[in-house]
C-alpha cells in the first residue's frame, strides 16, 4: 500500500508542478499587455519601417516616427569616432528603437500609474552590464536626445562610474518583460497582435460607453450620408439624433409616443421596434418605421413611411406619415420588429409568428402557411411610390406566381427573428457582401442564427434549431428546410439577439467575426467562418481583465439585457443594453466594441464628417461608467494630508474615489556650487543670486578640489521670500520621504527620479545655453538666476512640521549630495574631442529630416508631480476690455473667458485653473480635461504649451465660496479660450473642488 502511494505521488506531483507553473506564468503574463506610449494598442504600420525594421509587422511606430528615431540616432553618433561607432551603435539603436516595441509602455514603466515613466526603456540585468562595460558614457547623450533636460548631466555623472548604480537606474526587474528578453520569449510572443483569450478560450474585448440614459434603446442606425450621425430609437416611440462627436440634438428626430402601443411592464415586446432610412436619404429623403399600434382594440403591426422635414434634416415631418403595411397580431408577443434595406435596394420586413407558444395557429402554424404574412421575411419595393400604391412587388420574389402565397414573402418558417443585418463584405476582396444574418428566438430548447436566402424555409414549427419540435412536421419529406449556421441550448441563453459581421477599419483582428448576444443571459458571442469548410466556429466573448482594458475611455462591464446590435457609418460595431427591461426606465446604454490587442495604423481610419446644420441645442455626452484606467489602483497610493488654515491639526479629507495618479518624470536640476560667497539672503537678493554649474571634466587623474564641497550631511537653509497662509501642505513626494529614515539611501530608477523630483521642488530652476555637440571637452553654460524659494510661513511652526522638514532636508542631502568642485572620469579612447580629417563619418541613408509632431500626448492625463496648498495669489496679468468686464490687477478689464493660475507656492507657471465668466472667477473640473485643453490655457497666459495637466486638485483646491464654472472640457488645442471647446453648460457640473484641475505651463 505504501509503495502504491509513493508511486502515485511520483506520477501526480510532476503534473501538479507543471500546472502550478503554467498558472503562475499565466498570472505573470496576464498582468501586462502590448501597449504603446500613447496609451493605445500596437499596430502594423502602413509602410515598412526603414530604421527599426524589426517592428515593421507589429509595433508602435509608423514611418514618420521611425524617421525621427533615425535622426536621433545619427545625431548621437556624430559624437563618436570610428571605434566608438562600431562599439556603441548597436546599443544606441536598440535602446532608441524600443519606442517602437509593442511592449513600449511596459518597458518605459508607463503601465503603472504609481511610478514615473522612464526616460529610457527598462533593460535586463545582463544586457545592462554589457552596456555599462562597453558604452556607459553614452547615457547622458541618450537622456538629452530622449527629451531629458541638461540637468541630467550631474545625475549621470554620479552613476556612470558605478555599475550597480548604473544598472539600478536602467534595469527592469521583470525578467520576462525587460529588454531584450521581451523579444526572445517565444511563449510571450506566440499570439502577439491577436485577440487575447482567457484560459478558457474566451475572446477578451473591451467597451467604450457612447450614450446613456436611454429608455430601452431598440435600434441604432446611420444615414450613410457622410455626416456620421447615428439615430437611436427608444421603445416608447422617440428617435434621437447623435452627432459624430457624441452629442445629441435636443429635438427628437421622430416622436410617435402618442401612437405607439407599449407599457412599462418589464419584458413587454410591443412598442416602437425599428427604423430604417432610405439608402439614398439625401435625395429620396424618406424613413420607414415599425411599431405596435392598437386600432379599435385590435393589436397590429404597422410599417409607415415618413419624409424628412423641408426645414430640418434632423427631423421627420410628422404630418407626412403614410401607412405601408399593417398586420393583425393574434397575441402581444412575437412581434418581430426588423426593417432593413438590402444591397438590392429593396426593403426587407421581418415579422413574428403571431405569438403564444408553439405557433398554435392553423394546421401547420402561421410560419409554414404562405397565405399569411406572420412568421415571414417580406421583400417589397418602396421606390417611385408617390403617386401609386405604397409599395410594389419585386419581379424576382420567389413566391410571386405561387397560388395562395402572398407575393411579398421572401422567406418563411421563422419564429420571431430579432435583429438582422447585412454583411458589407470584406474591405479588401468584397467577399461575403450582401449576406443577410438573423437571430431567431427559440421556444423551449434552442436559439439559432440563420443565413437568410431567397425562398428559404427555416423550419419553424417543425424544428427548433437543429432538433425537432413538431415531430410530424419534422419528418415530412417536403419540409426541405434550411438549417441554422449555429444554434445554442438554453443553458447559454434563452433569447438570441442577432448581431453584425465586423467590417470596420479600427480593429483589423475582428474582420469577418460575427458578433451577437443573448438578451436573457447577457452573454456576448461570436462566430468565425471557416472559408474552406463553410463551418462557423464559436467563441464566447468576455470582458478583458483590468490590465487588458487599461486604455483611455475603455470599460470592461455592461448591463445584462442586450437589446440590439448596430454599426456606424464607418463599420464599427456597437450594442444596446439596459439594466431594467422596461420601456420607461432610463437605464439604457450604447457600448462600442473595442479590441485592445491591435489597432489600425495611425491615419488609416481617419474620417471627416460632413457638416450638419443644427436647429436646437446640443446635449453633450458624459459617460457614467468608471473607466478601467481610473479604477482604484491595487498598489498603495502616495499618502497626502491637508491641514486646517488656523490650526496644525490634520484634517481628514472627504472620502471619494481614489484616482490613479500618473507621474511624469520630473525635471531634476543640475546640482550647483556657488561661485562667490554670498551675503545673507534677503528678499531682494534671493532673486538675483548668480550661480555657476560645473560639469565633470574628462581627465585621467583627478586634481585636488580648489573649493570646499558640500558634504552629504549638510543641511540646507531656506529664507522667507513670501508670506503664505498659516498652513503647511507637504507634497506627496515630501510626505513619502518624511516617513523614511535619513540614513537610508535606496537605489533604483524610482529613487533616482523621486530624488530629482524633490530637488526640483527644493532647489531653483536653471536656464542654460544649448550644449556643444562634440563630446570630450566640458560644456560651458551661461550664468542663470534663481527664483524665490518655497519657504515656510512666518509663524512658529508646529513640532510635527519642524521635524518633518528636518527629515526632508536630511534625506535630500543624503540622497543627492553636491558634487565636488571638479568631478573626474576617464575619457573613453573612442570618443573624439575634435573632428579630425581621418575621423570616421558614417553615411546616413536618405531620410526625411522633418521632426515629428509635438509629443504633448506624452504628458498624460492625471499627471501628478507635486501638491500645493490653497491660495488665491495670481501671477499672470489678464487682459481684457469692454463693457461689463471686471477689473483685474493694474486696473485692466477682464474679458469673459480669461484664465489665471492660482498657486500657493509663488510659481507663475503653474497652479489651479480659474476662468472668468459672468463677472466672477471659478474653477474648472478635471473630467475629460487633457493636455490640449491645458495648452489652450497656457497660450492664453503667454506660454507655449502645457507641460502637465494636474488632476484631483493636485495644485490646490478652491474655497467653497468659489463656484465650479466648467466641466467636461474637451479641446482640440487650437481654441482661443476654454469657452470655445466642447464642454458642459456654464455652471453645470457633477464634481467637487476635490477635482479642480491645474496645469503646469512652459
Secondary structure, DSSP 8 states (H G I E B T S, - for coil): -HHHHHHHHHHHHHHHHHHHHHHHHHHHHHT-----TTSS--B--SS--SSSGGGSSSBS--HHHHHHHHHHHHHHHTTB-HHHHHHHHHHHHHHHGGGGSTTHHHHTT-S-TTS---SS--B-HHHHHHHHHHHGGGHHHHHHHTT--TTHHHHHHHHTT-HHHHHHHHB-S-TTTSBTHHHH-HHHHTTTTS--B-TT--EEEEEEEEEEEESSEEEEEE--SSS--EEEEETTSEEEEE-TTS-EESS-SEE-TTT----SSTT---SEEEEEE-TTHHHH-EEEEEEEEEETTEEEEEEEEEEB-SS-TTSB-GGG-EEEEEEE-SSSS----EEEE-TTS-EEEEE---SSSS--STTT-STT-TTSSTTEEEEEB-TT-TTS-S-B--TT-TTTTSTTS-TTEEEE--S-EEEEEE----TTT-TTTT-EEEEE--SSSEEEEEEE-TT-B--TTTEETTEESSHHHHT-TT------SEEEETTT-SSEEEEEE---SS-GGGTTEEEEEETTT--EEEEEE-TTT--EEEEEEEE--TTTT-STT-BS---SEEEEEEE-TT--EEEEEESS--TT---EEEEEEE-SS-B--TTTT----------S-EE-----S--GGGS--SS------EE-SS--SEE----------B----------EESS------TTTSTT--EE----B--SS----SS----TT--------S---S-----HHHHHHHTS-TT----SHHHHHHHHHHHHHHS---------SSTTS------B---------SS---HHHHHHHHHHHHHHHHHS----SS-B----TTB-SS--TT-----------------GGGS-TTB-S-------EE-S-----STT--B-GGG-B--TT-EEEEESS--TTEEEEEEEETTEEEEEB-TT--HHHHHHHHHHTT-S-EEEEE-TTTT----TTSEEEE-S-B--S--SSGGGSB---TT--S--GGGB-EEEE-
